[in-house]
């Protein structure tokens, strides 16, 4: 059986120069969100808590467009839009 990491390795991405994911109010992540579920639940590890910067860093280039971003944040503080046409993830097996 394949691991999630192995399956993610079969994907290809056409990266855009602009993000399709943002955090409208970074202060919520810093002051109100204790567990930071986005950093542990996202299968592609798009969200990383950077302790030295006291903020979530978004690696939008890794987004697999699974829709989890809209469900992850208990404060509804992740804004996600589909990538612009022609950009984003390409699935090898459908």
PDB file of N, CA, C and O in Angstrom:
ATOM      1  N   UNK A   1       0.837  -1.177   0.000  1.00  0.00           N
ATOM      2  CA  UNK A   1       0.000   0.000   0.000  1.00  0.00           C
ATOM      3  C   UNK A   1       0.886   1.247   0.000  1.00  0.00           C
ATOM      4  O   UNK A   1       1.903   1.283   0.693  1.00  0.00           O
ATOM      5  N   UNK A   2       0.518   2.244  -0.753  1.00  0.00           N
ATOM      6  CA  UNK A   2       1.285   3.480  -0.864  1.00  0.00           C
ATOM      7  C   UNK A   2       0.978   4.415   0.301  1.00  0.00           C
ATOM      8  O   UNK A   2      -0.123   4.411   0.852  1.00  0.00           O
ATOM      9  N   UNK A   3       1.979   5.216   0.660  1.00  0.00           N
ATOM     10  CA  UNK A   3       1.772   6.245   1.659  1.00  0.00           C
ATOM     11  C   UNK A   3       1.215   7.493   0.980  1.00  0.00           C
ATOM     12  O   UNK A   3       1.251   7.617  -0.244  1.00  0.00           O
ATOM     13  N   UNK A   4       0.705   8.409   1.788  1.00  0.00           N
ATOM     14  CA  UNK A   4       0.205   9.667   1.243  1.00  0.00           C
ATOM     15  C   UNK A   4       1.331  10.390   0.506  1.00  0.00           C
ATOM     16  O   UNK A   4       1.118  10.941  -0.574  1.00  0.00           O
ATOM     17  N   UNK A   5       2.509  10.387   1.083  1.00  0.00           N
ATOM     18  CA  UNK A   5       3.640  11.062   0.453  1.00  0.00           C
ATOM     19  C   UNK A   5       3.960  10.464  -0.914  1.00  0.00           C
ATOM     20  O   UNK A   5       4.266  11.195  -1.856  1.00  0.00           O
ATOM     21  N   UNK A   6       3.892   9.130  -1.026  1.00  0.00           N
ATOM     22  CA  UNK A   6       4.151   8.487  -2.316  1.00  0.00           C
ATOM     23  C   UNK A   6       3.085   8.869  -3.338  1.00  0.00           C
ATOM     24  O   UNK A   6       3.397   9.123  -4.501  1.00  0.00           O
ATOM     25  N   UNK A   7       1.848   8.910  -2.908  1.00  0.00           N
ATOM     26  CA  UNK A   7       0.766   9.295  -3.819  1.00  0.00           C
ATOM     27  C   UNK A   7       0.894  10.751  -4.237  1.00  0.00           C
ATOM     28  O   UNK A   7       0.653  11.084  -5.398  1.00  0.00           O
ATOM     29  N   UNK A   8       1.268  11.618  -3.310  1.00  0.00           N
ATOM     30  CA  UNK A   8       1.460  13.026  -3.667  1.00  0.00           C
ATOM     31  C   UNK A   8       2.600  13.186  -4.668  1.00  0.00           C
ATOM     32  O   UNK A   8       2.609  14.124  -5.464  1.00  0.00           O
ATOM     33  N   UNK A   9       3.553  12.272  -4.622  1.00  0.00           N
ATOM     34  CA  UNK A   9       4.670  12.320  -5.555  1.00  0.00           C
ATOM     35  C   UNK A   9       4.285  12.043  -6.997  1.00  0.00           C
ATOM     36  O   UNK A   9       5.073  12.313  -7.903  1.00  0.00           O
ATOM     37  N   UNK A  10       3.082  11.505  -7.235  1.00  0.00           N
ATOM     38  CA  UNK A  10       2.632  11.250  -8.598  1.00  0.00           C
ATOM     39  C   UNK A  10       1.978  12.471  -9.233  1.00  0.00           C
ATOM     40  O   UNK A  10       1.662  12.452 -10.422  1.00  0.00           O
ATOM     41  N   UNK A  11       1.775  13.516  -8.469  1.00  0.00           N
ATOM     42  CA  UNK A  11       1.110  14.720  -8.973  1.00  0.00           C
ATOM     43  C   UNK A  11       2.112  15.642  -9.650  1.00  0.00           C
ATOM     44  O   UNK A  11       3.296  15.657  -9.312  1.00  0.00           O
ATOM     45  N   UNK A  12       1.621  16.399 -10.598  1.00  0.00           N
ATOM     46  CA  UNK A  12       2.428  17.461 -11.188  1.00  0.00           C
ATOM     47  C   UNK A  12       1.682  18.773 -10.991  1.00  0.00           C
ATOM     48  O   UNK A  12       0.456  18.795 -10.879  1.00  0.00           O
ATOM     49  N   UNK A  13       2.432  19.857 -10.952  1.00  0.00           N
ATOM     50  CA  UNK A  13       1.857  21.170 -10.714  1.00  0.00           C
ATOM     51  C   UNK A  13       2.330  22.138 -11.774  1.00  0.00           C
ATOM     52  O   UNK A  13       3.488  22.112 -12.192  1.00  0.00           O
ATOM     53  N   UNK A  14       1.425  22.989 -12.202  1.00  0.00           N
ATOM     54  CA  UNK A  14       1.817  24.123 -13.025  1.00  0.00           C
ATOM     55  C   UNK A  14       1.623  25.343 -12.136  1.00  0.00           C
ATOM     56  O   UNK A  14       0.512  25.842 -11.958  1.00  0.00           O
ATOM     57  N   UNK A  15       2.749  25.808 -11.580  1.00  0.00           N
ATOM     58  CA  UNK A  15       2.693  26.877 -10.593  1.00  0.00           C
ATOM     59  C   UNK A  15       2.449  28.232 -11.219  1.00  0.00           C
ATOM     60  O   UNK A  15       2.981  28.567 -12.277  1.00  0.00           O
ATOM     61  N   UNK A  16       1.635  28.988 -10.535  1.00  0.00           N
ATOM     62  CA  UNK A  16       1.333  30.365 -10.894  1.00  0.00           C
ATOM     63  C   UNK A  16       2.269  31.269 -10.096  1.00  0.00           C
ATOM     64  O   UNK A  16       2.829  30.842  -9.086  1.00  0.00           O
ATOM     65  N   UNK A  17       2.437  32.483 -10.531  1.00  0.00           N
ATOM     66  CA  UNK A  17       3.255  33.427  -9.784  1.00  0.00           C
ATOM     67  C   UNK A  17       2.447  34.144  -8.709  1.00  0.00           C
ATOM     68  O   UNK A  17       3.007  34.890  -7.905  1.00  0.00           O
ATOM     69  N   UNK A  18       1.137  33.923  -8.689  1.00  0.00           N
ATOM     70  CA  UNK A  18       0.316  34.538  -7.644  1.00  0.00           C
ATOM     71  C   UNK A  18      -0.453  33.462  -6.882  1.00  0.00           C
ATOM     72  O   UNK A  18      -0.862  32.448  -7.446  1.00  0.00           O
ATOM     73  N   UNK A  19      -0.635  33.707  -5.604  1.00  0.00           N
ATOM     74  CA  UNK A  19      -1.278  32.743  -4.728  1.00  0.00           C
ATOM     75  C   UNK A  19      -2.794  32.729  -4.904  1.00  0.00           C
ATOM     76  O   UNK A  19      -3.397  33.729  -5.294  1.00  0.00           O
ATOM     77  N   UNK A  20      -3.386  31.601  -4.614  1.00  0.00           N
ATOM     78  CA  UNK A  20      -4.844  31.485  -4.599  1.00  0.00           C
ATOM     79  C   UNK A  20      -5.344  31.221  -3.179  1.00  0.00           C
ATOM     80  O   UNK A  20      -6.525  30.947  -2.964  1.00  0.00           O
ATOM     81  N   UNK A  21      -4.417  31.308  -2.207  1.00  0.00           N
ATOM     82  CA  UNK A  21      -4.725  31.067  -0.807  1.00  0.00           C
ATOM     83  C   UNK A  21      -4.190  32.240   0.015  1.00  0.00           C
ATOM     84  O   UNK A  21      -3.081  32.719  -0.219  1.00  0.00           O
ATOM     85  N   UNK A  22      -4.993  32.695   0.981  1.00  0.00           N
ATOM     86  CA  UNK A  22      -4.510  33.751   1.870  1.00  0.00           C
ATOM     87  C   UNK A  22      -5.119  33.587   3.258  1.00  0.00           C
ATOM     88  O   UNK A  22      -6.105  32.874   3.447  1.00  0.00           O
ATOM     89  N   UNK A  23      -4.516  34.256   4.205  1.00  0.00           N
ATOM     90  CA  UNK A  23      -5.025  34.326   5.573  1.00  0.00           C
ATOM     91  C   UNK A  23      -5.352  35.795   5.814  1.00  0.00           C
ATOM     92  O   UNK A  23      -4.452  36.610   6.017  1.00  0.00           O
ATOM     93  N   UNK A  24      -6.648  36.134   5.790  1.00  0.00           N
ATOM     94  CA  UNK A  24      -7.042  37.541   5.889  1.00  0.00           C
ATOM     95  C   UNK A  24      -6.576  38.245   7.165  1.00  0.00           C
ATOM     96  O   UNK A  24      -6.193  39.414   7.114  1.00  0.00           O
ATOM     97  N   UNK A  25      -6.603  37.558   8.303  1.00  0.00           N
ATOM     98  CA  UNK A  25      -6.218  38.191   9.569  1.00  0.00           C
ATOM     99  C   UNK A  25      -5.189  37.330  10.302  1.00  0.00           C
ATOM    100  O   UNK A  25      -5.563  36.463  11.093  1.00  0.00           O
ATOM    101  N   UNK A  26      -3.900  37.558  10.051  1.00  0.00           N
ATOM    102  CA  UNK A  26      -2.856  36.746  10.687  1.00  0.00           C
ATOM    103  C   UNK A  26      -2.870  36.800  12.212  1.00  0.00           C
ATOM    104  O   UNK A  26      -2.375  35.883  12.867  1.00  0.00           O
ATOM    105  N   UNK A  27      -3.435  37.871  12.784  1.00  0.00           N
ATOM    106  CA  UNK A  27      -3.492  37.990  14.244  1.00  0.00           C
ATOM    107  C   UNK A  27      -4.342  36.887  14.863  1.00  0.00           C
ATOM    108  O   UNK A  27      -4.088  36.471  15.994  1.00  0.00           O
ATOM    109  N   UNK A  28      -5.343  36.413  14.137  1.00  0.00           N
ATOM    110  CA  UNK A  28      -6.181  35.324  14.647  1.00  0.00           C
ATOM    111  C   UNK A  28      -5.331  34.079  14.855  1.00  0.00           C
ATOM    112  O   UNK A  28      -5.456  33.407  15.879  1.00  0.00           O
ATOM    113  N   UNK A  29      -4.469  33.766  13.894  1.00  0.00           N
ATOM    114  CA  UNK A  29      -3.586  32.597  14.012  1.00  0.00           C
ATOM    115  C   UNK A  29      -2.658  32.742  15.209  1.00  0.00           C
ATOM    116  O   UNK A  29      -2.399  31.774  15.924  1.00  0.00           O
ATOM    117  N   UNK A  30      -2.170  33.932  15.418  1.00  0.00           N
ATOM    118  CA  UNK A  30      -1.203  34.186  16.476  1.00  0.00           C
ATOM    119  C   UNK A  30      -1.851  34.172  17.861  1.00  0.00           C
ATOM    120  O   UNK A  30      -1.319  33.566  18.791  1.00  0.00           O
ATOM    121  N   UNK A  31      -2.997  34.837  17.997  1.00  0.00           N
ATOM    122  CA  UNK A  31      -3.566  35.061  19.325  1.00  0.00           C
ATOM    123  C   UNK A  31      -4.709  34.136  19.701  1.00  0.00           C
ATOM    124  O   UNK A  31      -4.885  33.820  20.878  1.00  0.00           O
ATOM    125  N   UNK A  32      -5.493  33.696  18.721  1.00  0.00           N
ATOM    126  CA  UNK A  32      -6.699  32.941  19.061  1.00  0.00           C
ATOM    127  C   UNK A  32      -6.615  31.447  18.754  1.00  0.00           C
ATOM    128  O   UNK A  32      -7.243  30.638  19.438  1.00  0.00           O
ATOM    129  N   UNK A  33      -5.858  31.082  17.748  1.00  0.00           N
ATOM    130  CA  UNK A  33      -5.816  29.684  17.320  1.00  0.00           C
ATOM    131  C   UNK A  33      -4.683  28.944  18.021  1.00  0.00           C
ATOM    132  O   UNK A  33      -3.515  29.102  17.666  1.00  0.00           O
ATOM    133  N   UNK A  34      -5.028  28.156  18.996  1.00  0.00           N
ATOM    134  CA  UNK A  34      -4.012  27.446  19.791  1.00  0.00           C
ATOM    135  C   UNK A  34      -3.485  26.201  19.069  1.00  0.00           C
ATOM    136  O   UNK A  34      -2.280  25.950  19.077  1.00  0.00           O
ATOM    137  N   UNK A  35      -4.376  25.418  18.447  1.00  0.00           N
ATOM    138  CA  UNK A  35      -3.995  24.127  17.861  1.00  0.00           C
ATOM    139  C   UNK A  35      -3.446  24.215  16.441  1.00  0.00           C
ATOM    140  O   UNK A  35      -2.712  23.325  16.011  1.00  0.00           O
ATOM    141  N   UNK A  36      -3.786  25.261  15.714  1.00  0.00           N
ATOM    142  CA  UNK A  36      -3.343  25.452  14.328  1.00  0.00           C
ATOM    143  C   UNK A  36      -3.566  24.194  13.478  1.00  0.00           C
ATOM    144  O   UNK A  36      -2.615  23.636  12.931  1.00  0.00           O
ATOM    145  N   UNK A  37      -4.841  23.746  13.368  1.00  0.00           N
ATOM    146  CA  UNK A  37      -5.127  22.503  12.652  1.00  0.00           C
ATOM    147  C   UNK A  37      -4.698  22.520  11.190  1.00  0.00           C
ATOM    148  O   UNK A  37      -4.446  21.462  10.614  1.00  0.00           O
ATOM    149  N   UNK A  38      -4.611  23.687  10.586  1.00  0.00           N
ATOM    150  CA  UNK A  38      -4.194  23.733   9.178  1.00  0.00           C
ATOM    151  C   UNK A  38      -2.798  23.153   8.994  1.00  0.00           C
ATOM    152  O   UNK A  38      -2.490  22.598   7.939  1.00  0.00           O
ATOM    153  N   UNK A  39      -1.953  23.278  10.015  1.00  0.00           N
ATOM    154  CA  UNK A  39      -0.579  22.804   9.892  1.00  0.00           C
ATOM    155  C   UNK A  39      -0.452  21.291  10.031  1.00  0.00           C
ATOM    156  O   UNK A  39       0.581  20.721   9.678  1.00  0.00           O
ATOM    157  N   UNK A  40      -1.487  20.640  10.539  1.00  0.00           N
ATOM    158  CA  UNK A  40      -1.413  19.193  10.724  1.00  0.00           C
ATOM    159  C   UNK A  40      -2.384  18.409   9.855  1.00  0.00           C
ATOM    160  O   UNK A  40      -2.145  17.234   9.574  1.00  0.00           O
ATOM    161  N   UNK A  41      -3.473  19.034   9.423  1.00  0.00           N
ATOM    162  CA  UNK A  41      -4.507  18.309   8.686  1.00  0.00           C
ATOM    163  C   UNK A  41      -4.313  18.365   7.174  1.00  0.00           C
ATOM    164  O   UNK A  41      -4.675  17.419   6.474  1.00  0.00           O
ATOM    165  N   UNK A  42      -3.761  19.433   6.668  1.00  0.00           N
ATOM    166  CA  UNK A  42      -3.581  19.565   5.217  1.00  0.00           C
ATOM    167  C   UNK A  42      -2.678  18.443   4.708  1.00  0.00           C
ATOM    168  O   UNK A  42      -1.535  18.332   5.149  1.00  0.00           O
ATOM    169  N   UNK A  43      -3.170  17.608   3.785  1.00  0.00           N
ATOM    170  CA  UNK A  43      -2.357  16.474   3.321  1.00  0.00           C
ATOM    171  C   UNK A  43      -1.104  16.887   2.545  1.00  0.00           C
ATOM    172  O   UNK A  43      -0.138  16.128   2.477  1.00  0.00           O
ATOM    173  N   UNK A  44      -1.119  18.079   1.965  1.00  0.00           N
ATOM    174  CA  UNK A  44       0.020  18.531   1.166  1.00  0.00           C
ATOM    175  C   UNK A  44       0.951  19.456   1.948  1.00  0.00           C
ATOM    176  O   UNK A  44       1.912  19.990   1.394  1.00  0.00           O
ATOM    177  N   UNK A  45       0.668  19.640   3.226  1.00  0.00           N
ATOM    178  CA  UNK A  45       1.495  20.485   4.097  1.00  0.00           C
ATOM    179  C   UNK A  45       1.690  21.891   3.520  1.00  0.00           C
ATOM    180  O   UNK A  45       2.799  22.425   3.478  1.00  0.00           O
ATOM    181  N   UNK A  46       0.565  22.468   3.079  1.00  0.00           N
ATOM    182  CA  UNK A  46       0.583  23.818   2.525  1.00  0.00           C
ATOM    183  C   UNK A  46       0.827  24.855   3.620  1.00  0.00           C
ATOM    184  O   UNK A  46       1.430  25.897   3.364  1.00  0.00           O
ATOM    185  N   UNK A  47       0.365  24.576   4.834  1.00  0.00           N
ATOM    186  CA  UNK A  47       0.427  25.541   5.937  1.00  0.00           C
ATOM    187  C   UNK A  47       1.482  25.119   6.953  1.00  0.00           C
ATOM    188  O   UNK A  47       1.457  23.995   7.456  1.00  0.00           O
ATOM    189  N   UNK A  48       2.417  26.034   7.253  1.00  0.00           N
ATOM    190  CA  UNK A  48       3.489  25.755   8.203  1.00  0.00           C
ATOM    191  C   UNK A  48       3.560  26.915   9.194  1.00  0.00           C
ATOM    192  O   UNK A  48       3.617  28.079   8.797  1.00  0.00           O
ATOM    193  N   UNK A  49       3.555  26.585  10.490  1.00  0.00           N
ATOM    194  CA  UNK A  49       3.727  27.620  11.505  1.00  0.00           C
ATOM    195  C   UNK A  49       5.207  27.926  11.635  1.00  0.00           C
ATOM    196  O   UNK A  49       6.001  27.051  11.983  1.00  0.00           O
ATOM    197  N   UNK A  50       5.578  29.168  11.355  1.00  0.00           N
ATOM    198  CA  UNK A  50       6.961  29.622  11.488  1.00  0.00           C
ATOM    199  C   UNK A  50       7.095  30.361  12.815  1.00  0.00           C
ATOM    200  O   UNK A  50       6.699  31.519  12.946  1.00  0.00           O
ATOM    201  N   UNK A  51       7.659  29.666  13.785  1.00  0.00           N
ATOM    202  CA  UNK A  51       7.800  30.220  15.133  1.00  0.00           C
ATOM    203  C   UNK A  51       8.593  31.524  15.121  1.00  0.00           C
ATOM    204  O   UNK A  51       8.230  32.478  15.809  1.00  0.00           O
ATOM    205  N   UNK A  52       9.665  31.567  14.349  1.00  0.00           N
ATOM    206  CA  UNK A  52      10.519  32.755  14.330  1.00  0.00           C
ATOM    207  C   UNK A  52       9.799  33.987  13.775  1.00  0.00           C
ATOM    208  O   UNK A  52      10.145  35.121  14.108  1.00  0.00           O
ATOM    209  N   UNK A  53       8.788  33.751  12.921  1.00  0.00           N
ATOM    210  CA  UNK A  53       8.039  34.864  12.336  1.00  0.00           C
ATOM    211  C   UNK A  53       6.672  35.050  12.996  1.00  0.00           C
ATOM    212  O   UNK A  53       5.968  36.019  12.711  1.00  0.00           O
ATOM    213  N   UNK A  54       6.302  34.119  13.879  1.00  0.00           N
ATOM    214  CA  UNK A  54       4.987  34.134  14.531  1.00  0.00           C
ATOM    215  C   UNK A  54       3.846  34.222  13.520  1.00  0.00           C
ATOM    216  O   UNK A  54       2.934  35.037  13.660  1.00  0.00           O
ATOM    217  N   UNK A  55       3.914  33.362  12.495  1.00  0.00           N
ATOM    218  CA  UNK A  55       2.835  33.371  11.509  1.00  0.00           C
ATOM    219  C   UNK A  55       2.801  32.054  10.739  1.00  0.00           C
ATOM    220  O   UNK A  55       3.750  31.270  10.747  1.00  0.00           O
ATOM    221  N   UNK A  56       1.670  31.846  10.078  1.00  0.00           N
ATOM    222  CA  UNK A  56       1.506  30.718   9.172  1.00  0.00           C
ATOM    223  C   UNK A  56       2.122  31.109   7.829  1.00  0.00           C
ATOM    224  O   UNK A  56       1.804  32.163   7.278  1.00  0.00           O
ATOM    225  N   UNK A  57       2.984  30.274   7.318  1.00  0.00           N
ATOM    226  CA  UNK A  57       3.546  30.474   5.980  1.00  0.00           C
ATOM    227  C   UNK A  57       2.805  29.526   5.052  1.00  0.00           C
ATOM    228  O   UNK A  57       2.662  28.339   5.345  1.00  0.00           O
ATOM    229  N   UNK A  58       2.336  30.058   3.933  1.00  0.00           N
ATOM    230  CA  UNK A  58       1.531  29.288   2.984  1.00  0.00           C
ATOM    231  C   UNK A  58       2.383  28.895   1.783  1.00  0.00           C
ATOM    232  O   UNK A  58       2.932  29.756   1.095  1.00  0.00           O
ATOM    233  N   UNK A  59       2.490  27.603   1.538  1.00  0.00           N
ATOM    234  CA  UNK A  59       3.165  27.095   0.343  1.00  0.00           C
ATOM    235  C   UNK A  59       2.120  26.744  -0.704  1.00  0.00           C
ATOM    236  O   UNK A  59       1.908  25.569  -1.001  1.00  0.00           O
ATOM    237  N   UNK A  60       1.468  27.755  -1.263  1.00  0.00           N
ATOM    238  CA  UNK A  60       0.346  27.544  -2.181  1.00  0.00           C
ATOM    239  C   UNK A  60       0.725  26.679  -3.380  1.00  0.00           C
ATOM    240  O   UNK A  60      -0.142  26.066  -4.003  1.00  0.00           O
ATOM    241  N   UNK A  61       2.003  26.629  -3.701  1.00  0.00           N
ATOM    242  CA  UNK A  61       2.458  25.837  -4.843  1.00  0.00           C
ATOM    243  C   UNK A  61       2.223  24.344  -4.640  1.00  0.00           C
ATOM    244  O   UNK A  61       2.187  23.587  -5.610  1.00  0.00           O
ATOM    245  N   UNK A  62       2.064  23.913  -3.386  1.00  0.00           N
ATOM    246  CA  UNK A  62       1.864  22.497  -3.071  1.00  0.00           C
ATOM    247  C   UNK A  62       0.391  22.103  -2.994  1.00  0.00           C
ATOM    248  O   UNK A  62       0.087  20.924  -2.813  1.00  0.00           O
ATOM    249  N   UNK A  63      -0.514  23.043  -3.124  1.00  0.00           N
ATOM    250  CA  UNK A  63      -1.939  22.792  -2.925  1.00  0.00           C
ATOM    251  C   UNK A  63      -2.464  21.762  -3.927  1.00  0.00           C
ATOM    252  O   UNK A  63      -2.264  21.891  -5.134  1.00  0.00           O
ATOM    253  N   UNK A  64      -3.138  20.740  -3.402  1.00  0.00           N
ATOM    254  CA  UNK A  64      -3.705  19.695  -4.255  1.00  0.00           C
ATOM    255  C   UNK A  64      -5.195  19.919  -4.513  1.00  0.00           C
ATOM    256  O   UNK A  64      -5.872  19.058  -5.074  1.00  0.00           O
ATOM    257  N   UNK A  65      -5.694  21.076  -4.101  1.00  0.00           N
ATOM    258  CA  UNK A  65      -7.068  21.499  -4.385  1.00  0.00           C
ATOM    259  C   UNK A  65      -8.109  20.510  -3.870  1.00  0.00           C
ATOM    260  O   UNK A  65      -9.112  20.251  -4.536  1.00  0.00           O
ATOM    261  N   UNK A  66      -7.866  19.966  -2.691  1.00  0.00           N
ATOM    262  CA  UNK A  66      -8.770  18.956  -2.125  1.00  0.00           C
ATOM    263  C   UNK A  66      -9.971  19.569  -1.414  1.00  0.00           C
ATOM    264  O   UNK A  66     -10.945  18.868  -1.141  1.00  0.00           O
ATOM    265  N   UNK A  67      -9.920  20.854  -1.114  1.00  0.00           N
ATOM    266  CA  UNK A  67     -11.035  21.509  -0.448  1.00  0.00           C
ATOM    267  C   UNK A  67     -10.923  21.544   1.064  1.00  0.00           C
ATOM    268  O   UNK A  67     -11.759  22.159   1.725  1.00  0.00           O
ATOM    269  N   UNK A  68      -9.917  20.903   1.626  1.00  0.00           N
ATOM    270  CA  UNK A  68      -9.776  20.859   3.083  1.00  0.00           C
ATOM    271  C   UNK A  68      -9.561  22.248   3.681  1.00  0.00           C
ATOM    272  O   UNK A  68      -9.950  22.487   4.825  1.00  0.00           O
ATOM    273  N   UNK A  69      -8.965  23.149   2.949  1.00  0.00           N
ATOM    274  CA  UNK A  69      -8.671  24.482   3.479  1.00  0.00           C
ATOM    275  C   UNK A  69      -9.916  25.174   4.008  1.00  0.00           C
ATOM    276  O   UNK A  69      -9.855  25.872   5.020  1.00  0.00           O
ATOM    277  N   UNK A  70     -11.022  24.989   3.346  1.00  0.00           N
ATOM    278  CA  UNK A  70     -12.261  25.649   3.784  1.00  0.00           C
ATOM    279  C   UNK A  70     -12.808  25.043   5.069  1.00  0.00           C
ATOM    280  O   UNK A  70     -13.592  25.683   5.769  1.00  0.00           O
ATOM    281  N   UNK A  71     -12.406  23.822   5.383  1.00  0.00           N
ATOM    282  CA  UNK A  71     -12.918  23.157   6.573  1.00  0.00           C
ATOM    283  C   UNK A  71     -11.932  23.176   7.731  1.00  0.00           C
ATOM    284  O   UNK A  71     -12.329  22.908   8.865  1.00  0.00           O
ATOM    285  N   UNK A  72     -10.685  23.476   7.494  1.00  0.00           N
ATOM    286  CA  UNK A  72      -9.635  23.363   8.506  1.00  0.00           C
ATOM    287  C   UNK A  72      -9.696  24.413   9.601  1.00  0.00           C
ATOM    288  O   UNK A  72      -9.535  24.092  10.779  1.00  0.00           O
ATOM    289  N   UNK A  73      -9.922  25.633   9.233  1.00  0.00           N
ATOM    290  CA  UNK A  73      -9.777  26.734  10.172  1.00  0.00           C
ATOM    291  C   UNK A  73     -11.036  26.921  11.015  1.00  0.00           C
ATOM    292  O   UNK A  73     -12.106  27.191  10.469  1.00  0.00           O
ATOM    293  N   UNK A  74     -10.925  26.779  12.348  1.00  0.00           N
ATOM    294  CA  UNK A  74     -12.089  26.971  13.200  1.00  0.00           C
ATOM    295  C   UNK A  74     -12.546  28.429  13.234  1.00  0.00           C
ATOM    296  O   UNK A  74     -13.635  28.720  13.729  1.00  0.00           O
ATOM    297  N   UNK A  75     -11.731  29.345  12.717  1.00  0.00           N
ATOM    298  CA  UNK A  75     -12.063  30.766  12.699  1.00  0.00           C
ATOM    299  C   UNK A  75     -12.434  31.262  11.299  1.00  0.00           C
ATOM    300  O   UNK A  75     -12.635  32.458  11.091  1.00  0.00           O
ATOM    301  N   UNK A  76     -12.522  30.331  10.340  1.00  0.00           N
ATOM    302  CA  UNK A  76     -12.840  30.691   8.952  1.00  0.00           C
ATOM    303  C   UNK A  76     -11.892  31.775   8.442  1.00  0.00           C
ATOM    304  O   UNK A  76     -12.313  32.739   7.801  1.00  0.00           O
ATOM    305  N   UNK A  77     -10.601  31.596   8.740  1.00  0.00           N
ATOM    306  CA  UNK A  77      -9.597  32.601   8.424  1.00  0.00           C
ATOM    307  C   UNK A  77      -8.674  32.187   7.282  1.00  0.00           C
ATOM    308  O   UNK A  77      -7.606  32.773   7.103  1.00  0.00           O
ATOM    309  N   UNK A  78      -9.079  31.184   6.511  1.00  0.00           N
ATOM    310  CA  UNK A  78      -8.336  30.801   5.312  1.00  0.00           C
ATOM    311  C   UNK A  78      -9.222  31.111   4.119  1.00  0.00           C
ATOM    312  O   UNK A  78     -10.330  30.589   3.998  1.00  0.00           O
ATOM    313  N   UNK A  79      -8.728  31.953   3.256  1.00  0.00           N
ATOM    314  CA  UNK A  79      -9.458  32.276   2.022  1.00  0.00           C
ATOM    315  C   UNK A  79      -8.824  31.479   0.894  1.00  0.00           C
ATOM    316  O   UNK A  79      -7.634  31.626   0.615  1.00  0.00           O
ATOM    317  N   UNK A  80      -9.620  30.635   0.247  1.00  0.00           N
ATOM    318  CA  UNK A  80      -9.129  29.766  -0.821  1.00  0.00           C
ATOM    319  C   UNK A  80      -9.998  29.945  -2.042  1.00  0.00           C
ATOM    320  O   UNK A  80     -11.225  29.905  -1.952  1.00  0.00           O
ATOM    321  N   UNK A  81      -9.382  30.139  -3.158  1.00  0.00           N
ATOM    322  CA  UNK A  81     -10.047  30.210  -4.457  1.00  0.00           C
ATOM    323  C   UNK A  81      -9.363  29.202  -5.366  1.00  0.00           C
ATOM    324  O   UNK A  81      -8.188  28.899  -5.158  1.00  0.00           O
ATOM    325  N   UNK A  82     -10.053  28.679  -6.356  1.00  0.00           N
ATOM    326  CA  UNK A  82      -9.359  27.796  -7.305  1.00  0.00           C
ATOM    327  C   UNK A  82      -8.244  28.570  -8.013  1.00  0.00           C
ATOM    328  O   UNK A  82      -8.380  29.773  -8.238  1.00  0.00           O
ATOM    329  N   UNK A  83      -7.160  27.906  -8.363  1.00  0.00           N
ATOM    330  CA  UNK A  83      -6.102  28.596  -9.111  1.00  0.00           C
ATOM    331  C   UNK A  83      -6.651  29.121 -10.442  1.00  0.00           C
ATOM    332  O   UNK A  83      -7.660  28.632 -10.950  1.00  0.00           O
ATOM    333  N   UNK A  84      -5.978  30.105 -10.981  1.00  0.00           N
ATOM    334  CA  UNK A  84      -6.386  30.642 -12.278  1.00  0.00           C
ATOM    335  C   UNK A  84      -6.337  29.538 -13.330  1.00  0.00           C
ATOM    336  O   UNK A  84      -5.602  28.562 -13.183  1.00  0.00           O
ATOM    337  N   UNK A  85      -7.109  29.697 -14.370  1.00  0.00           N
ATOM    338  CA  UNK A  85      -7.159  28.709 -15.438  1.00  0.00           C
ATOM    339  C   UNK A  85      -5.784  28.375 -15.987  1.00  0.00           C
ATOM    340  O   UNK A  85      -4.978  29.263 -16.264  1.00  0.00           O
ATOM    341  N   UNK A  86      -5.526  27.075 -16.141  1.00  0.00           N
ATOM    342  CA  UNK A  86      -4.251  26.630 -16.679  1.00  0.00           C
ATOM    343  C   UNK A  86      -3.194  26.381 -15.621  1.00  0.00           C
ATOM    344  O   UNK A  86      -2.109  25.885 -15.926  1.00  0.00           O
ATOM    345  N   UNK A  87      -3.508  26.727 -14.365  1.00  0.00           N
ATOM    346  CA  UNK A  87      -2.540  26.543 -13.276  1.00  0.00           C
ATOM    347  C   UNK A  87      -3.117  25.579 -12.244  1.00  0.00           C
ATOM    348  O   UNK A  87      -4.320  25.317 -12.218  1.00  0.00           O
ATOM    349  N   UNK A  88      -2.237  25.060 -11.402  1.00  0.00           N
ATOM    350  CA  UNK A  88      -2.677  24.194 -10.312  1.00  0.00           C
ATOM    351  C   UNK A  88      -2.173  22.774 -10.490  1.00  0.00           C
ATOM    352  O   UNK A  88      -1.191  22.517 -11.186  1.00  0.00           O
ATOM    353  N   UNK A  89      -2.883  21.854  -9.831  1.00  0.00           N
ATOM    354  CA  UNK A  89      -2.470  20.464  -9.773  1.00  0.00           C
ATOM    355  C   UNK A  89      -2.974  19.707 -11.005  1.00  0.00           C
ATOM    356  O   UNK A  89      -4.017  20.031 -11.573  1.00  0.00           O
ATOM    357  N   UNK A  90      -2.209  18.700 -11.394  1.00  0.00           N
ATOM    358  CA  UNK A  90      -2.620  17.791 -12.469  1.00  0.00           C
ATOM    359  C   UNK A  90      -2.502  16.377 -11.912  1.00  0.00           C
ATOM    360  O   UNK A  90      -1.425  15.945 -11.501  1.00  0.00           O
ATOM    361  N   UNK A  91      -3.621  15.668 -11.905  1.00  0.00           N
ATOM    362  CA  UNK A  91      -3.645  14.313 -11.351  1.00  0.00           C
ATOM    363  C   UNK A  91      -3.267  13.281 -12.412  1.00  0.00           C
ATOM    364  O   UNK A  91      -3.770  13.322 -13.535  1.00  0.00           O
ATOM    365  N   UNK A  92      -2.402  12.384 -12.058  1.00  0.00           N
ATOM    366  CA  UNK A  92      -1.926  11.355 -12.988  1.00  0.00           C
ATOM    367  C   UNK A  92      -2.990  10.278 -13.213  1.00  0.00           C
ATOM    368  O   UNK A  92      -3.160   9.792 -14.331  1.00  0.00           O
ATOM    369  N   UNK A  93      -3.705   9.909 -12.148  1.00  0.00           N
ATOM    370  CA  UNK A  93      -4.669   8.823 -12.243  1.00  0.00           C
ATOM    371  C   UNK A  93      -6.099   9.313 -12.067  1.00  0.00           C
ATOM    372  O   UNK A  93      -6.838   8.779 -11.240  1.00  0.00           O
ATOM    373  N   UNK A  94      -6.494  10.314 -12.827  1.00  0.00           N
ATOM    374  CA  UNK A  94      -7.876  10.776 -12.795  1.00  0.00           C
ATOM    375  C   UNK A  94      -8.120  11.863 -11.947  1.00  0.00           C
ATOM    376  O   UNK A  94      -9.255  12.327 -11.849  1.00  0.00           O
TER     377      UNK A  94
END
